[in-house]
Amino acid sequence: MYWRGRHADDMTAMTGEAMVVEGHGRPDWTRMEKDLDGILHRPGANLRFHGGMRFNLARHATSDWFEFPAYRFVLPRFEWHQRGSKTLLCCNLVLPEDGEDLREVLREVDELVLPDPDELRSVPLPRTRTDNPGFEGWKTQIRWSLDAFSQDILQKVVLARRVDVQFAASLEAATLLSTLQESTPNCFHYLVESPSGAVFMGASPERLFFRRGREVFSEAVAGTRPRGNNVQDDEAYRESLLASEKDQREHAYVREYIRSVLEAQCDEVTVDEVASEMRLAGGRHLCSRLSGTLRPDISDLDLLRTLHPTPAVGGAPTADALDIIDSLEDFDRGWYAGPIGWIGRDSAEFAVALRCGVVEGRQLTLFSGAGIVKGSEPGAEWLEIEQKITDFTHILGVSVRDAS
């Protein structure tokens, strides 16, 4: 596994398992919290479980979702922390359990191999690209959604596309992550390997929440424009985004949803009432920040259970949007758009797993979506997704596919 916070100057690479909390169906939140707290609240260092979960925990995973379970949180056996020029290697022991088999732990230490940047391979050439849905199918989905809006069945739905790219040789996930991280500053960077060896990775701009003590911080991110090729074009895109009634409306659904969740769990909540610009290397979004003081009885799992999925990745009303996503999309989102991050005793942080892909042998499977509201146009929403996946495609030599 790998994790690097959005603005952090440190990163953590992990391997091995000291303790695992996972499940393949709808979670028993009470039992999950008991299992995590049973380790996190033991005396000693402030440990962290890293992991994530599916976008839709109510939907069973299809057989092709790369052997990722419904949810999985791992206390790694080894953690490699790098901050600036300083490096720290940690070995996590769960006592007294690990004390019964120290020989196995010592064997794992002997077999540990640290990453060597000089061993990173070049990225192979792409051969084929398959879109699901293609543009005709995409137009049908958008028109169906617009009809639902006109009948007041729905206010917003986030529809996604899956893009499968085949390469001439196997992809090296570490190489891809290294290149992706360099080209996508100010993002959360993450990587998780499944038992089968498939790797889920990405560079997400969107925080779900960060908790420090009883203080919690979240943000609404919705509404998108690209970056310009020059200063004048870039400023024009910025002004267009800030002035767009459609994008502001799409954004408001997300902000009000997060506000309502936090107000139910916090003693007080502060909200940016006017959206500002979140500027990225390859695009920009509307962003409103929210913060509050959690009540003593609210846990990290309470936040995960109630905040996710926000209308930024699902829609509004949430339950209706999830039903429509289930009926319109003929692929499994899996961990795409689900929470990914870490839980500690005194703090926790989760991003929304966006701008992501799965590396498996010679195939890279990309996932990305667009928020559909009244006024959405199929071609514009198609190109928005193309712009979002360019974080991957421009470093791989995969061409942008026009809306045609």
N, C-alpha and C positions, 0 to 999 in steps of 0.2 A: 504494500500500500504506500501511498504518497499523499502528503497534504502540505499546501502552502496557502496561508491566508492572503486575503486580497491586497492588503497594504503591508504585510509582514516582511521583515528582512530575514526571517528564518524559515527553514523548511524541515520537514520530517519525513524520512523514508523508513519503512517498517517491513519486517519479515517475521515469520513464525507466529505461533499462537500460544500465549500463556493462559488465556481464557477466552471462550467464545460464547456469545449469546445470540442465537439465531432461530429462525422459524420459517416454515414453508407455506403458511397460511395466514389468515387474519390474526394479528398478535393478541395475546392476552397481556394487555398493558400493565396490569397489576403485577403479574408474574415477571414480566420483563424488567419492571422497575425494581422489584425485589432482588432479581439476579444481579443487576448492575450495581445497585446500592450495596449489596452484600460484599462486593469487592472494593468499590470506591470509598466506602466509609470505614474500611479497616485502617488501623494506625499505619503511618508511614508516608511515603511520597504521594504527591498528588497525581495519581495515575489517570490515563485517558483511554476510553474505548473509542476506537475509530470505526466508522462504517456508514451504512445507509440503508435505504429501504425502497420498495417499489413505489411508483407513482400512484397506483390504485391497489391498495391492500385488499380490497373486496373482490378483486378479479384474480383468479388463479393464473399463474404463469403458464404460458404456452411452452411446449417442449423445446422451442428453438431459442429461448432467451438465455443461452450461454451459461446455464447452470448457476445463475445467481438466485439465491433464495429470496423469500418475501422481504426479509430483513436480516441483517448480519452486522453485529458489533464485536470487534476483536480487541482484546488487550494484547498488543504484539509482544512476542518474546523479546525481540530486539528493536530498538529505535535508534536511528542515526540522525542526530540533530545538527544542522549547520546554520550558524548565524555569523555572517561576515566571514572572517578568516578562522573562526573558532568552530571546532567540531567536537561533538560529544556522542559517545556510543554507550547506550544503556541496555541492560538486560533486566527484564521484569520477571520477578519471582513471586508467585502466589503461595504464601505460607499459611498453614503447614503443608498444603497439598504438594507443592513441588519438592518439599524436603524428603518425600518418600521416594523420589526418583531423580536424585541429583546427577546420576551417571548419564541419564538421557539428556539433561540440560547441558552437561559438560560436552557431550557429543555434539549437540547443536552449536555450541560455541566453537568447537574445533572445525566444524564444517562451514562456518559463516564466511562468506566472501563479500567484501565491500565493493561497491560499484566503482568501475574504472572508466572515467570519461573518455579515455583513449580507445576504448573498445566499442564505442557507439558506432553502429553501421550507418551507411548512407541510406536514404529513403528510395525504395525501388520505384519504377515507373508504373503509373496507372494504366490499365488495359480496358476495362469496361465500367460503365456506370448504369445502375438500374434505379429508377425513381418509383416510389410507392407512396401516394398515387402519382400517375403521370398528370400532365396538365389538364387533360380532359376530365379525368376523375376528380381532380382538385376543383375545377369549375363546378362540377355537380355538387360537391360538398359545400362549397361557398353559397351556391344558390339555394340549397336546402336550408342552410343556416339563416340566410336573409329572409326566407319565407317564414321560418320560425320566429324571427324577430318581429315581422309584420303582424303576426298573430299573437304577440305578447306571450309566447311560450317561453322565451329566452331573452336575456339581455346581452350576454356575451358568451362565446365559446372559443376555446383555444384549440385549433386543429393543428396536427403535426404531420410531418412527412418523414419517411425513412428513405435514405439514399445508400445503396450498397455499391461500393467501389472495389473492384478486383484488381490486384497488382501482379506484376510479373514475378515477384518473389515475396517471401514472408516479410511482414512488417515487424520492426523492432519497436515495441511500445516505449521503451526508455528513450530511444532516439526521437520518436515522435513527440513525446512529452517535453523533452528538452527544447526542441525547436518551437513547439507550441507556446511554451512558457516565455521564451524570448520575444515572441511576436504578439503576446497578449498581456501586457502589463495591466496592473490594477484589476486583476481577476483572481478568483479562487481557483487554484490548480489542484487536481485530485486524480488519483489512479487507484483502482482496486482490481485485484486478480481473482477470478473465480476458481473453484476446484479443478475445472477442466483446462485452465490455462488461458481462457479468454480474458481480456483486459478492458475494463470500463474506465474511461478517462475523459477529461474535459477541462475547459477554462470558463467558469461561470462568472458573470458580473453581478449576480444577484444573491444577496444575503437573505436567508429565511429568518434567523435570529442569532444574536450573540448575547449570552448571559454572563455577567460578572457579579458574583454575590447575588443580591436580590434585584439588581438592575438589569433590564432587558432592552435590547435595541433591535429594531426590525426596519424594513423598508419596503415601500411599494415601488416596483419597477415595471412600467408598461408604457408603450408608445415608442416608436423606433424611427430613426432616420440614419442614413449612411454618413460617413465623413466625406468631405469634398476633396477634389483634386488640387484646389488652391484655396487661399484664404477667403476669397470672395464666395466661392461655392460653398465652403464649409460654413460660413456665417449664414448663408441663405438657407441651408439645411437646418441649422440651429433655429433660426427665426420661424421657419415653416413648422417645426415640431412644437415649439412653444405656443404658436398661434393656432394650432390645429384643434378644432372643436372635437373631431372624431377621436384623436389621440388623447386629448384631455378627458373625454368621457370614458374611454377605455381604461385610462389610468385611475380615474376616480373610483371605479368598481373595486379595484385592488386596494386602494387606500382605505376606503370605508369598511371593507371586509376586515382588514388587519386591525383597524381602529376598534371595531366591535369586539373582536377576539381579545385584544389586550385590555379593553375596558372591563371585560368580564373577569379578568384574572389579575388586574393590577389595582393598587390603591389610587394611583394617578397616572395619567397618560399625556404625553406631549406629542403633537402632530404637526408636521409641516403642512399648512393648509394650501400653500401654493407650490406646485411641482417645480423643481429645478432640473437642470440638465446633468445627466451622468455621461461624461465624455470618455469614450474608449478609443483604442487604437484603430479599430475598424468600424466603429459606429457610435451611436449616441441613443440615450433613452431618457424619458421623463422619470424622475425619481422624487419620492417624498419619504422623509425619514420619520420614524416613530420611536418613542421610548417610554418606559414606564417602570414603576417599582412593583415587583411581583408580590402578591400575598404570600405569607409563609407556607401555605399548603400547596402551592403550585410548583410542579416539578418540570424538568426538561422534557419528559415524555408527555406531560400535559400540553406543553407548548407544541411539540411535534404533532400530537393527535388533533389539536384544534386549529393550528395555523395552516397546516398542509391539508389539501392543496388550496392555495390562494387563487383568486380569479386571474392571476398572472399566468397560470399554467393550466387551469381548469375552465373556469367561466363563472357566470352568475345567472340564476341561482346555482350554487355549487352542485347539488345532487342532480338537477336536471342536466347540467352541462356534462357531468361525468357519464350519465346515461347516453347522451348523444355522441360523445367521444367513443364510447364502447360500441355503438351501433355503426358509426361512420368509418372509423379507422379499422382496417383489417390486419393490422400488425399489433404486437404487444409492445407497449412503451417500456415495460420492465422498470429499470432504475432511472431511465430518462425522466427528468422533471420531478424526481423524488428528492427527499432530503438527503444530504450527504455531509458528513462532518465528524464531530467528536463530542463526547460527554465526559466531563471531569467532575470532581467533587465540588469545587468552588466556581467553576465556569464551564461554559459549553459554547460551541459555535457550529451552525449549520448553514450551508449554502443550498441553493436549489440547483440540482444537477442538470444544467443547461449547456449549450454549445459543446455537445459531447459525442462520443463515438465508442464503439466496441471494436477492438483489434482481435482478430482470430485468424491466425495463419496468414493467408494472402488477402483476406477480406477486411475492409474497414466499413463498418455500418454506422452511418451518421444519423442523428435525430435532431430535429428542430421544429419549432412551431410558430404560429402567428395568432394574435388575438383578433377574433372576428366579431365585429359589432355592426350596427346599422351604418351604412355608408361604405363598408368594405368592398373592394374590387378584387376579383380573382387574380388578375395579373399583378397588381401591386403587392398583394399578400404573398404570392409566389416569389416575387423578387425580394421581398423582405427576408424570407427564409433562405434564399440563395445568398443574400448578404451575410446572414448569421453564420452559415456554414463555411464561409470563406476563411474563418479562423483556421480551419483544417485544409480546405481545398487549395488555398493559394500557396501553401508550403508543400503540397503534394503534386502540383501540376495538374489538378483536376479543373477543367473549365467550368465557368458559370453557365447554367442552362437557362436560356431565355424562356419567357412565358409564351410558348407557342407549340 
